[in-house]
Amino acid sequence: SDEARAKFVATTLTVSMEKFDNYFGKCTTKFAVGDEPTVADFQVYAYIDTCLLLDGGHALLDKYANVKQYLKKISEIPEIKDYIVQSHAQLPINNKVAKFGGKVINKP
């Protein structure tokens, strides 16, 4: 629902963005854990990018310059840049059963 999405952006996403922004602001390397991109960078990029889809026009990103700069660095890697412009990278989140407020079912 729009209400659940707005709540997620205002709480969870905002807290995550603040943490990432602080980390990248203190980071002395080009990428998250070194001067070359690692699998960690692609996971962080995918997480932030997916979450920002819920923020509509990415207005929240404008508040976090360090995160914005980090995303730009990743998206400018030639292979990633090529992938982003491909049509399958432009599709919406595809997990039709994913929703806010889902219940965890513990199996015995």
N, C-alpha and C positions, 0 to 999 in steps of 0.2 A: 504494500500500500504506500501511497505518497507520504502518509504520516510516519510509517516505519522507516522509510528511506530518509526523511528529513531528520528523524531522531538519530539514525545511524550517522549521518553526516555531522550533526551537531555534537555528538558525543564521541563515539568510537573512532570515526575517521579523523576528527579534529585532534584527538589525543594522539593517535598514531602519527599524524602529520607533524605535530609538534615534536614528538620524539625523533622522527626521521630528520626533521629540519635541524634540531640540536646536534644530532650525530654528524650529519654532513657538514655542519658549520665547524665542528671540531676536527673533522677528518683531515689528516695530512697527506692522504694518498688521492690519486685521481679517481679511483673507484671505491666501492664500499670497503674492500679489504686488501687493496693493493693498487699498484699502478697499471695493472692489466685487468680487464674484466674477467670475472669468475662466474660460476653458476650462481653464487649468492646475488650478484648484481642482476641477473636475469629474473630471479625469484622476487627480489625486492621491486624491480621495475614492474613485473606482472601484477604483483599485489597492489601497488600504488595505482597503476593504470586502471585496473579493474575497479578499485574502490572509487576512483574519480569518475567513472561512468555513472555512478550513483549521484554525483554532484552536478549533474546536468552540464552546465557550461564551464565546468572546471573553475568556478569563481574562487573556491577555497584554495586552489593552488597558488593564486596570486599573493596570498598571505605568507607563503613559504618559499622564499627566494632560493634557499639552499636545495630544497627538494626539486624545485623547478629546474635549477641548473644541473642537478644530477640526472633527472629524466632526459634533459637535452643531450647530455654527454652519451647516455646509453643509446638514445634514438639516432644519434649521428654516427654510430658504428656502421660502416657500409653494409654489412650483411643484415643488420637489424633494420636499417633504413629501407633496404629493399623489401624486407618482409612486411614492414608496416604498410607500405603502399599496395601490397597485394590484397586482392578482394577478401580473401578468407581472414585476414587480420582485422578487417573492418566489421566483422559480424558481431552482433550483440552477445552477451553472456549466454551460453547455450544450455545451462543446466535447468531444465524446465521444472524440476522439483525443488530447486533451491528457493528458499523464502526466508524472510525475517521472522523470528519467533518460532522457528522449527523446534520440534521436540526430539530429544535424544532418546532412542529406544535401546535399552540395555538388554542384550541377549544373554541368557543363562549359559 
